[in-house]
Structures are given as C-alpha cells and as structure tokens.
Amino acid sequence: MTFVINQELLDNHILKIDQLINLNNNDFKIFELLENAFQEIIGHKLFTVLRYDKSSLELERIYSSNPSNYPLNGIKKLTNTDWSKMVLIDGNVYIGYNSNDIKLSFPDYELIERLGCRSVMNVPLILEGNVVGSVNLLNKENWYNKHQVQVAKMLSSKVANLIK
C-alpha cells in the first residue's frame, strides 16, 4: 500500500486537536478527535489509547473505539516481550504486518483476529523522555508501514500530556 500524506488534512486535524486541548476540554473528546484523524489519514479498524504505569508494569485502556470488546479501564499486566521492550522501554514504534506478528506480541491475538485485524501499529506516547502510554492502531493485513510512522508520531504526540 502506498501512503501519501495529505498535508492539508493533517494540518486541519492537528489544528482541531490543538484547539480542543487549549480549551481544556475533556480528554475523551480529544481522543475522539485523534481517532478521527488517524482514521482519515492512516486508517484503522480498532483504535485504543493505553496508559503505562512503569511502577506496576501495567497498561490501562483509557480510550477505545470498540468498548464492547476492549472496554475502558481494562488492565493488562505487562510481560517481558520484544514488543514491550521496543515500545514501552525503548520508545520505538512497533509495526506488526500480519497475524503471525500479532500472535507473537499479544496474548489476545484470537480476539484481534476475530475483529478482522491482522496488522498493528503501536506508537509510544513520550513525555519528558519517559514512555507514558501508547496509541494503538489495528487493521487488515499489511495495512501499516514505515512510511506512516512520522505522521503517526506527530499525531500521537499531541495527546502525551493528557496521560495522567
């Protein structure tokens, strides 16, 4: 899949998100705007935002586009995996291109697959040099690629300050 940045669309979404943040509006609405931006610019079937608690090694879901399958406040205990090291320790974006990549990285891979998701992009949320969470996009196989990473990081960085 070829990815071409629509700069005007990206700028408009960033402006809307910035305006809502400046109004100190509620975080849920800001996450909704972020989800819409990702949907229009990159695309997803499932979108979540997780808070990372380094002291308890837990991830808490604070936004979900599919709350019936991935409810808010769901807690995941972190396990020592290549994924957790890459995203939560090293602060790098992870792309899983297919079902096998998802199976190797996520214990809930069966549910992910039932939802028609076969690729993933996890973008760490970094605040003052520390990973505080992640933005997670899932879609059909081979949907995500390295050409989308800069845009994903730019959009995700808008909400790092909201992770409390």
Secondary structure, 3 states (H helix, E strand, C coil): CCCCCCHHHHHHHHHHHHHHHHCCCCHHHHHHHHHHHHHHHCCCCEEEEEEEECCCCEEEEEEECCCCCCCCCCEEECCCCHHHHHHHHCCCCEEECCHHHHHHHCCCHHHHHHCCCCEEEEEEEEECCEEEEEEEEEECCCCCCHHHHHHHHHHHHCCHHHCC
